[in-house]
Amino acid sequence: MKVSQEPLLQAPQDSTPAIRRAPTLRRNTLEKILSGTMSAIAERGVSKLSMSNICQHANISRATLYQYFATPEEVLTVVADQLCLEFRQGLELAVKDCSDPWQILNIVSQHLNDHARVQSFENFMRHEARFVIESIQTHFDAYLDAVQEALDPTVYAIQAEFDCTLDRRLCAEILLRNQFSAMMI
């Protein structure tokens, strides 16, 4: 898992960070922890995830892991946060230089589809549906904000072309829920 260039361990503003943070968590250490966690989940599943498994898969000491996290649940919270952050950054980058509102719609749709596959949601849905569903529920507003922001030029173009008013948030939510629903079937 590639770690974002955003500030490390940026928790959602409406939640309490579940992380024991040292003043800084080196990017490569975080990347090892997140990748190790994903590997451990793939091997053992979320229900059997332990700090020892994470350490083994991340190739770090228990002391290092416990310096930042007290429980596997805290690590899973950061994994979900990081996946959401990567989604937002990837979507922003994908639409950044596009000025065609119809192409933006295609880009957003493709990004949603790619994110579900690249981030192993489909594999996790088969084996760890609860983790995926809880992650989506917890971060739904952040995903929705990112999709709405990316789709705004398309919605404005439709409103101008058809002289109508659309609910921007609802348009984004329909697209997002459609993708998440398809992933869960």
C-alpha positions in Angstrom: 0.0 0.0 0.0 1.5 3.3 -1.0 1.2 5.9 1.7 -0.3 9.3 0.8 1.8 12.4 0.8 -0.8 14.1 3.0 -0.1 14.7 6.6 0.4 11.3 8.2 -2.4 9.6 10.0 -4.9 12.4 9.3 -8.0 11.3 11.2 -11.5 12.3 10.2 -12.4 15.5 12.0 -15.4 14.1 13.6 -13.6 11.1 15.2 -11.2 10.7 18.0 -7.8 9.4 16.7 -7.3 5.9 18.0 -3.5 6.2 17.6 -0.8 6.5 20.1 1.4 8.8 18.1 5.0 9.7 18.6 5.8 13.2 17.4 6.3 11.8 13.9 5.6 8.5 12.3 8.1 7.9 9.5 6.4 7.4 6.2 8.2 4.1 5.5 7.2 2.8 8.9 3.6 3.6 8.3 3.8 2.1 4.9 5.3 -1.1 6.3 2.6 -1.3 9.0 -0.3 -0.7 6.5 1.1 -3.2 4.0 1.8 -5.7 6.7 -1.8 -5.3 8.0 -3.2 -5.9 4.5 -1.1 -9.0 4.1 -2.0 -10.3 7.5 -5.7 -9.7 6.8 -5.4 -11.5 3.5 -3.8 -14.5 5.2 -5.8 -14.7 8.5 -8.8 -12.4 8.1 -9.8 -9.5 10.3 -11.3 -11.6 13.1 -7.9 -13.4 13.6 -5.7 -10.3 13.1 -3.2 -9.8 15.9 -0.4 -7.4 16.6 2.0 -10.3 16.2 0.6 -11.0 12.8 1.0 -7.4 11.8 4.6 -7.2 13.0 5.5 -10.4 11.2 4.0 -9.3 7.9 5.3 -5.7 8.3 8.8 -6.9 9.3 8.9 -4.6 12.3 9.3 -5.1 16.0 6.4 -5.3 18.4 7.9 -2.3 20.2 7.7 -0.2 17.1 4.1 -1.2 16.4 3.0 -0.6 20.0 4.7 2.8 20.0 1.9 3.9 17.6 -1.0 1.5 18.1 -2.4 -0.3 21.1 -4.7 -2.7 19.3 -5.3 -4.3 15.9 -8.6 -2.3 15.7 -6.5 1.0 15.9 -4.4 -0.2 13.0 -7.5 -1.2 11.0 -8.9 2.3 11.6 -5.8 3.8 10.0 -5.9 1.3 7.1 -9.5 2.4 6.3 -8.5 6.1 6.7 -5.6 5.6 4.3 -7.7 3.9 1.7 -10.2 6.7 1.8 -7.5 9.3 1.6 -5.9 7.5 -1.4 -9.3 7.5 -3.1 -9.7 11.2 -2.7 -6.2 12.0 -3.9 -6.4 9.7 -6.8 -9.7 11.1 -7.9 -8.4 14.7 -7.6 -5.4 13.8 -9.7 -7.5 11.9 -12.3 -9.8 14.9 -13.0 -7.3 17.7 -12.4 -6.4 18.5 -16.0 -9.8 17.6 -17.6 -12.0 20.4 -18.8 -14.6 18.3 -20.6 -17.5 17.7 -18.1 -18.7 14.6 -19.9 -15.2 13.1 -19.8 -15.1 14.0 -16.1 -18.1 11.8 -15.6 -16.3 8.9 -17.3 -13.2 9.5 -15.3 -15.1 9.5 -12.0 -17.0 6.3 -12.9 -13.7 4.6 -13.9 -12.0 5.8 -10.8 -14.7 4.3 -8.6 -14.5 1.1 -10.4 -10.7 1.0 -10.3 -10.6 1.9 -6.6 -12.8 -1.0 -5.7 -10.5 -3.4 -7.5 -7.1 -2.0 -6.8 -7.8 -1.6 -3.1 -8.8 -5.2 -2.8 -12.3 -4.4 -1.7 -13.7 -7.3 -3.9 -11.3 -9.8 -2.3 -12.1 -8.4 1.2 -15.8 -8.5 0.4 -15.5 -12.3 -0.2 -13.7 -12.9 3.1 -14.2 -9.8 5.3 -17.4 -8.2 4.3 -18.0 -6.7 7.7 -14.6 -4.8 7.6 -15.4 -3.4 4.1 -19.0 -2.4 5.0 -17.9 -0.7 8.3 -15.1 1.1 6.5 -17.5 2.4 3.8 -20.1 3.4 6.4 -17.5 5.2 8.5 -16.0 7.1 5.5 -19.0 7.5 3.3 -19.2 11.2 3.7 -15.6 11.6 2.8 -16.0 9.5 -0.3 -19.2 11.4 -1.1 -17.4 14.8 -0.7 -14.6 13.7 -3.1 -17.1 12.4 -5.7 -19.3 15.5 -5.5 -16.3 17.8 -5.8 -15.0 15.9 -8.9 -18.5 15.8 -10.5 -19.4 19.4 -10.0 -18.3 20.5 -13.5 -20.5 17.8 -15.0 -23.5 18.7 -12.9 -23.1 22.4 -13.8 -22.8 21.5 -17.5 -26.0 19.4 -17.4 -27.8 22.2 -15.5 -26.7 24.8 -18.2 -27.5 22.5 -21.1 -31.0 21.5 -20.0 -31.8 24.6 -18.0 -32.6 22.7 -14.9 -31.5 22.4 -11.3 -29.9 19.3 -10.0 -29.0 18.3 -6.4 -25.2 18.1 -6.7 -24.9 15.9 -3.6 -27.6 13.6 -4.7 -26.0 13.1 -8.1 -22.7 12.2 -6.5 -24.4 9.9 -4.0 -26.3 8.0 -6.7 -23.0 7.3 -8.5 -21.2 6.3 -5.3 -24.0 4.1 -4.0 -24.3 2.4 -7.3 -20.6 1.5 -7.3 -20.6 0.3 -3.7 -23.8 -1.7 -4.3 -22.3 -3.4 -7.4 -19.2 -4.3 -5.4 -21.3 -5.9 -2.7 -23.4 -8.1 -5.0 
